[in-house]
Amino acid sequence: MKINILTLFPKMFEGFISESIIARAIKSEVVEFNIVDIRNYCYDKHKQADDIPFGGGNGMVMKPEPIFRALEDVKGKVIYTSPQGQKLNQQLVKEISEEKEITIIAGHYEGIDERIVEHKVDMEISIGDFVLTGGELPAMIIADAIIRLLPNVIKKESYENDSFFNGLLDYPHYTRPADFNGIKVPDVLISGNHKKIEEWRIRESLKRTYIRRKDLLEKKDLSNSERKILNEIIKELEGQNNEK
Ligand code: SAM
């Protein structure tokens, strides 16, 4: 997959593309990054990328010409990072990960001239109901979430068990030592009984989702056995509440 990112601050991406799983994915050619400095498309003497807003008011607006020009040199769906966009979730990440090439525009200041959004942007994506100084971090978040779903980046079984992939939160994880200062890991995990471990994980995943994110359970189509376990969990939790 090729990811083009249009930004006024290309240096912000240096760490992101040179470390850990993302760096490995680039090295193994699963993903290619093209970080485009919007300023290279500002043809005036001062390379001015922003200007005052029509109608007055605070802040600057990113000018249309450089971004329209930069978009001529890239392909794929155009995503604009914006607090006003569709909120990012795992389903949307999965859909985008199936594209061959995408272009992400990172806004700054008051944002980009609306004519870019109207004429060039296919999708506006928000990473949450809060406002950041720029779209660089959201662009990295979108790219990171996509890349881990690409083939051979991480094990399929690994991301398939992660939160949201199958509509539930992940189960809790523990590593060695089994006893840390007297705090022990659940016995079942060191029992060697794989069937019991699997049952425990399904149960914990359902329990966490029920306690923390009931909204996810409302959307999920539970299997009969999952429904049975969830009913047991609900009874158990109600019992604990009645004891209090
Ligand atoms: N005036 C804009 C508004 O209120 O909708 C906010 C502009 S914000 C200060 C500057 C840039 O940061 C935006 O153009 C966008 O690219 C990015 N940005 C800020 N918050 C974001 C969020 N929650 N999700 C995605 N991008 C965001």
Boltz pocket constraint, residues with backbone or C-beta under 6 A from the ligand:
constraints:
  - pocket:
      binder: B
      contacts: [[A, 80], [A, 81], [A, 82], [A, 83], [A, 84], [A, 105], [A, 106], [A, 107], [A, 108], [A, 109], [A, 110], [A, 111], [A, 112], [A, 125], [A, 126], [A, 127], [A, 128], [A, 129], [A, 130], [A, 131], [A, 132], [A, 133], [A, 134], [A, 135], [A, 136], [A, 138]]
      max_distance: 6.0
